[in-house]
Amino acid sequence: MADEVLFEFLHSELVSYVLTNSEKDKTHGDLSTLEYIGFSTGYRIIERLTKEWPRFKDELDTMKFICTDFWSSINKKQIDNLRTNHQGVYVLQDNAFRFLTRLSAGRQYLEMAPKVVIDNC
């Protein structure tokens, strides 16, 4: 429990630090720095988790891996729902996404919520 709280504090401070520095710089007015941090971190985690696995056969195998093993290693639970429109678009649904559950308690955090989520995708 304590390690989860520490991780959430670290995550929120990282988001705050990057956004504060990007506002000061005026060079990265968008969220590209947070996107890069989230992408590179996710890439490294996937590389470690799939080191011993054979290659995936198709997209569905990849998505099943993300919904079960990857999501479980990050969020301590599997994804709630995986849907597709059969045209290559997958929608992952998590009804209790841990980075937003505390933010969703009040309306004052609605502006901050997209910035917190972008780091995790």
ChimeraX commands (.cxc) that place a marker at each C-alpha (Angstrom):
marker #1 position 0.00,0.00,0.00 radius 0.5
marker #1 position 2.74,2.47,0.92 radius 0.5
marker #1 position 4.64,1.81,-2.30 radius 0.5
marker #1 position 1.52,2.64,-4.33 radius 0.5
marker #1 position 1.07,5.95,-2.53 radius 0.5
marker #1 position 4.73,6.82,-3.09 radius 0.5
marker #1 position 4.40,5.93,-6.77 radius 0.5
marker #1 position 1.32,8.15,-7.12 radius 0.5
marker #1 position 3.11,11.07,-5.45 radius 0.5
marker #1 position 6.15,10.57,-7.69 radius 0.5
marker #1 position 3.92,10.43,-10.75 radius 0.5
marker #1 position 2.01,13.60,-9.85 radius 0.5
marker #1 position 5.24,15.48,-9.08 radius 0.5
marker #1 position 6.75,14.35,-12.38 radius 0.5
marker #1 position 3.72,15.64,-14.29 radius 0.5
marker #1 position 3.78,18.91,-12.35 radius 0.5
marker #1 position 7.54,19.38,-12.87 radius 0.5
marker #1 position 7.40,18.75,-16.61 radius 0.5
marker #1 position 4.41,21.03,-17.12 radius 0.5
marker #1 position 5.96,23.82,-15.02 radius 0.5
marker #1 position 9.24,23.65,-16.94 radius 0.5
marker #1 position 7.48,23.55,-20.29 radius 0.5
marker #1 position 5.55,26.71,-19.38 radius 0.5
marker #1 position 8.79,28.46,-18.40 radius 0.5
marker #1 position 10.61,27.40,-21.58 radius 0.5
marker #1 position 7.77,28.18,-23.97 radius 0.5
marker #1 position 9.51,25.75,-26.33 radius 0.5
marker #1 position 7.32,22.75,-25.51 radius 0.5
marker #1 position 3.95,24.33,-24.95 radius 0.5
marker #1 position 2.30,21.03,-25.75 radius 0.5
marker #1 position 2.54,17.78,-23.83 radius 0.5
marker #1 position 5.21,16.20,-26.02 radius 0.5
marker #1 position 7.67,15.77,-23.14 radius 0.5
marker #1 position 5.13,13.86,-21.07 radius 0.5
marker #1 position 4.17,11.81,-24.10 radius 0.5
marker #1 position 7.81,10.90,-24.67 radius 0.5
marker #1 position 8.33,9.93,-21.02 radius 0.5
marker #1 position 5.22,7.74,-21.07 radius 0.5
marker #1 position 6.13,6.15,-24.40 radius 0.5
marker #1 position 9.74,5.38,-23.48 radius 0.5
marker #1 position 8.78,4.03,-20.05 radius 0.5
marker #1 position 6.07,1.81,-21.51 radius 0.5
marker #1 position 8.46,0.59,-24.21 radius 0.5
marker #1 position 11.06,-0.39,-21.59 radius 0.5
marker #1 position 8.49,-2.20,-19.47 radius 0.5
marker #1 position 7.17,-4.13,-22.49 radius 0.5
marker #1 position 10.73,-5.09,-23.47 radius 0.5
marker #1 position 11.36,-6.51,-20.00 radius 0.5
marker #1 position 8.05,-8.34,-19.78 radius 0.5
marker #1 position 8.31,-9.97,-23.21 radius 0.5
marker #1 position 11.98,-10.91,-23.01 radius 0.5
marker #1 position 11.20,-14.62,-22.49 radius 0.5
marker #1 position 8.10,-14.75,-24.70 radius 0.5
marker #1 position 7.95,-15.89,-28.34 radius 0.5
marker #1 position 6.85,-13.33,-30.92 radius 0.5
marker #1 position 3.14,-12.58,-31.05 radius 0.5
marker #1 position 1.29,-14.03,-34.05 radius 0.5
marker #1 position -1.11,-11.17,-34.65 radius 0.5
marker #1 position -2.59,-7.97,-33.23 radius 0.5
marker #1 position -5.11,-9.84,-31.12 radius 0.5
marker #1 position -2.35,-11.74,-29.28 radius 0.5
marker #1 position -0.60,-8.43,-28.65 radius 0.5
marker #1 position -3.76,-6.83,-27.30 radius 0.5
marker #1 position -4.48,-9.82,-25.07 radius 0.5
marker #1 position -0.97,-9.52,-23.64 radius 0.5
marker #1 position -1.47,-5.80,-22.99 radius 0.5
marker #1 position -4.85,-6.39,-21.32 radius 0.5
marker #1 position -3.63,-9.17,-19.03 radius 0.5
marker #1 position 0.09,-9.16,-18.29 radius 0.5
marker #1 position 1.12,-5.58,-19.05 radius 0.5
marker #1 position -1.92,-3.95,-17.44 radius 0.5
marker #1 position -1.59,-6.22,-14.40 radius 0.5
marker #1 position 2.04,-5.29,-13.90 radius 0.5
marker #1 position 1.26,-1.57,-14.02 radius 0.5
marker #1 position -2.19,-1.33,-12.41 radius 0.5
marker #1 position -2.32,-4.49,-10.27 radius 0.5
marker #1 position -5.44,-5.69,-12.12 radius 0.5
marker #1 position -6.52,-6.74,-15.58 radius 0.5
marker #1 position -8.32,-4.42,-17.97 radius 0.5
marker #1 position -12.09,-4.40,-17.50 radius 0.5
marker #1 position -13.11,-4.53,-21.16 radius 0.5
marker #1 position -11.49,-4.83,-24.59 radius 0.5
marker #1 position -13.55,-3.87,-27.60 radius 0.5
marker #1 position -12.83,-3.54,-31.28 radius 0.5
marker #1 position -14.70,-2.22,-34.29 radius 0.5
marker #1 position -13.04,-4.92,-36.45 radius 0.5
marker #1 position -11.25,-2.23,-38.45 radius 0.5
marker #1 position -8.07,-2.18,-36.38 radius 0.5
marker #1 position -9.28,0.11,-33.60 radius 0.5
marker #1 position -9.11,-1.30,-30.07 radius 0.5
marker #1 position -10.70,0.35,-27.04 radius 0.5
marker #1 position -9.41,-0.60,-23.59 radius 0.5
marker #1 position -11.78,0.19,-20.74 radius 0.5
marker #1 position -10.65,0.41,-17.12 radius 0.5
marker #1 position -13.49,1.37,-14.78 radius 0.5
marker #1 position -11.14,2.20,-11.89 radius 0.5
marker #1 position -8.06,3.70,-13.56 radius 0.5
marker #1 position -5.81,4.34,-10.58 radius 0.5
marker #1 position -4.32,7.59,-11.80 radius 0.5
marker #1 position -7.75,9.18,-12.17 radius 0.5
marker #1 position -9.70,7.77,-9.23 radius 0.5
marker #1 position -8.37,10.37,-6.81 radius 0.5
marker #1 position -8.73,13.19,-9.36 radius 0.5
marker #1 position -12.32,12.32,-10.13 radius 0.5
marker #1 position -13.45,13.21,-6.61 radius 0.5
marker #1 position -13.84,16.91,-7.40 radius 0.5
marker #1 position -14.56,19.21,-10.31 radius 0.5
marker #1 position -11.48,21.35,-9.62 radius 0.5
marker #1 position -9.24,18.63,-11.10 radius 0.5
marker #1 position -10.98,18.32,-14.48 radius 0.5
marker #1 position -8.39,20.55,-16.15 radius 0.5
marker #1 position -5.48,18.48,-14.79 radius 0.5
marker #1 position -6.93,15.03,-15.65 radius 0.5
marker #1 position -5.89,14.92,-19.36 radius 0.5
marker #1 position -2.34,15.92,-18.45 radius 0.5
marker #1 position -2.08,13.11,-15.93 radius 0.5
marker #1 position -3.47,10.53,-18.33 radius 0.5
marker #1 position -1.21,11.45,-21.26 radius 0.5
marker #1 position 1.83,10.29,-19.33 radius 0.5
marker #1 position 0.33,6.82,-18.92 radius 0.5
marker #1 position -0.69,6.04,-22.46 radius 0.5
marker link #1:1,2 radius 0.2
marker link #1:2,3 radius 0.2
marker link #1:3,4 radius 0.2
marker link #1:4,5 radius 0.2
marker link #1:5,6 radius 0.2
marker link #1:6,7 radius 0.2
marker link #1:7,8 radius 0.2
marker link #1:8,9 radius 0.2
marker link #1:9,10 radius 0.2
marker link #1:10,11 radius 0.2
marker link #1:11,12 radius 0.2
marker link #1:12,13 radius 0.2
marker link #1:13,14 radius 0.2
marker link #1:14,15 radius 0.2
marker link #1:15,16 radius 0.2
marker link #1:16,17 radius 0.2
marker link #1:17,18 radius 0.2
marker link #1:18,19 radius 0.2
marker link #1:19,20 radius 0.2
marker link #1:20,21 radius 0.2
marker link #1:21,22 radius 0.2
marker link #1:22,23 radius 0.2
marker link #1:23,24 radius 0.2
marker link #1:24,25 radius 0.2
marker link #1:25,26 radius 0.2
marker link #1:26,27 radius 0.2
marker link #1:27,28 radius 0.2
marker link #1:28,29 radius 0.2
marker link #1:29,30 radius 0.2
marker link #1:30,31 radius 0.2
marker link #1:31,32 radius 0.2
marker link #1:32,33 radius 0.2
marker link #1:33,34 radius 0.2
marker link #1:34,35 radius 0.2
marker link #1:35,36 radius 0.2
marker link #1:36,37 radius 0.2
marker link #1:37,38 radius 0.2
marker link #1:38,39 radius 0.2
marker link #1:39,40 radius 0.2
marker link #1:40,41 radius 0.2
marker link #1:41,42 radius 0.2
marker link #1:42,43 radius 0.2
marker link #1:43,44 radius 0.2
marker link #1:44,45 radius 0.2
marker link #1:45,46 radius 0.2
marker link #1:46,47 radius 0.2
marker link #1:47,48 radius 0.2
marker link #1:48,49 radius 0.2
marker link #1:49,50 radius 0.2
marker link #1:50,51 radius 0.2
marker link #1:51,52 radius 0.2
marker link #1:52,53 radius 0.2
marker link #1:53,54 radius 0.2
marker link #1:54,55 radius 0.2
marker link #1:55,56 radius 0.2
marker link #1:56,57 radius 0.2
marker link #1:57,58 radius 0.2
marker link #1:58,59 radius 0.2
marker link #1:59,60 radius 0.2
marker link #1:60,61 radius 0.2
marker link #1:61,62 radius 0.2
marker link #1:62,63 radius 0.2
marker link #1:63,64 radius 0.2
marker link #1:64,65 radius 0.2
marker link #1:65,66 radius 0.2
marker link #1:66,67 radius 0.2
marker link #1:67,68 radius 0.2
marker link #1:68,69 radius 0.2
marker link #1:69,70 radius 0.2
marker link #1:70,71 radius 0.2
marker link #1:71,72 radius 0.2
marker link #1:72,73 radius 0.2
marker link #1:73,74 radius 0.2
marker link #1:74,75 radius 0.2
marker link #1:75,76 radius 0.2
marker link #1:76,77 radius 0.2
marker link #1:77,78 radius 0.2
marker link #1:78,79 radius 0.2
marker link #1:79,80 radius 0.2
marker link #1:80,81 radius 0.2
marker link #1:81,82 radius 0.2
marker link #1:82,83 radius 0.2
marker link #1:83,84 radius 0.2
marker link #1:84,85 radius 0.2
marker link #1:85,86 radius 0.2
marker link #1:86,87 radius 0.2
marker link #1:87,88 radius 0.2
marker link #1:88,89 radius 0.2
marker link #1:89,90 radius 0.2
marker link #1:90,91 radius 0.2
marker link #1:91,92 radius 0.2
marker link #1:92,93 radius 0.2
marker link #1:93,94 radius 0.2
marker link #1:94,95 radius 0.2
marker link #1:95,96 radius 0.2
marker link #1:96,97 radius 0.2
marker link #1:97,98 radius 0.2
marker link #1:98,99 radius 0.2
marker link #1:99,100 radius 0.2
marker link #1:100,101 radius 0.2
marker link #1:101,102 radius 0.2
marker link #1:102,103 radius 0.2
marker link #1:103,104 radius 0.2
marker link #1:104,105 radius 0.2
marker link #1:105,106 radius 0.2
marker link #1:106,107 radius 0.2
marker link #1:107,108 radius 0.2
marker link #1:108,109 radius 0.2
marker link #1:109,110 radius 0.2
marker link #1:110,111 radius 0.2
marker link #1:111,112 radius 0.2
marker link #1:112,113 radius 0.2
marker link #1:113,114 radius 0.2
marker link #1:114,115 radius 0.2
marker link #1:115,116 radius 0.2
marker link #1:116,117 radius 0.2
marker link #1:117,118 radius 0.2
marker link #1:118,119 radius 0.2
marker link #1:119,120 radius 0.2
marker link #1:120,121 radius 0.2
view
